Amino acid sequence: MKLKNVIKNNKGTTMVVYVVAISVLIGCASIAVDIGHIMLEKAEITKAVDAAALAGAQEFAGNVGNPYGVACSYLEKNGVSPDEADITIFEDGISILASREVNYYFARILGFEKGRVEAAAVARALPVVSVDGGVRPFAIEDQPLLYGERYVLKEGGGAGSNGNYGCLALGGNGASNYRYNILYGYDGELKVGDYVNTEPGNMSNPTKSSIDTLIRQCNHAPECTIDSYNPDCPKIVTVVIVEEMDVNGRGPVRICGFASFLIEEVAGQGNQCQLAGYFIQNVAQGELSESQTDYGLKGVKLIR
């Protein structure tokens, strides 16, 4: 074979290899671009579904009662139509499965027109077993709690047990510490099973002055009542549920749960000072447990 013919044949082979290589590169580029597009869509729909599930579950925790509507609203806010989602409501939570078709760009060169992305989330409202900050220095004994009913959080003179009237010494003793914890809540974390000390004595003055301050901080119009209240109102306080308060003087009591109340004005004068509140459902940040007794204070958790 002449040298000239060999060169011509090699040029033809090179051209074939070049065309094949370009085709492969174009195919890889198209796949990479469209995979990136798919991943972005997947991330966005996952974010929307997670947010909607958590928001819907909070309706159970807050006893508001519209988890489906809230979930739909959060989907729309995050760019997902409720028509793209299958929403299921169950006893204490919500599940959402959303899917959508995504148009390909470059992969159409290879004959692929569309892909589908899906995202699923399940969120539940579960009782809290710990509260990290904000607990007020009051305790009531373990008992069934009925929504909207009035309960005494601090007894007046002549009631109580062995010098204890429902007050707690959280993080320290004395009137100054007690007053701070009423106004701002205890700074530390409390858990079911922990023991806390009671704060003996009637504590009339710090109770009345501090509770009056909280009540004045309610700037909602009309003022919050058990029939209509803002969940962020300063008049809503979280207290501990204890096994019993029957201890002599200052002594340890065991926490068995947490509950929230909408407080009313302090009743009675001097050592007859009594604090009561209306039991409400509420939402808190903290560790959750399916096995914890439900005292109305819940958190929400994504379980899938």
Secondary structure, DSSP 8 states (H G I E B T S, - for coil): --HHHHHHHHHHHHHHHHHHHHHHHHHHHHHHHHHHHHHHHHHHHHHHHHHHHHHHHHHHHTT---HHHHHHHHHHHTT--GGGEEEEEETTEEEEEEEEEEE-SGGGGGT--EEEEEEEEEEEEEEBSEEES-EEEEEEES----TT-EEEEE--TT-SBTTB-SBEE-SS-SHHHHHHHHHH-BSSEEETT-EEEE--S--HHHHHHHHHHHHHT---SS--BTTB--TT-TTEEEEEEES----SSS-EEEEEEEEEEEE---BSSGGG-BEEEEEE-EE--S-B-TTS---SEEEEEE--
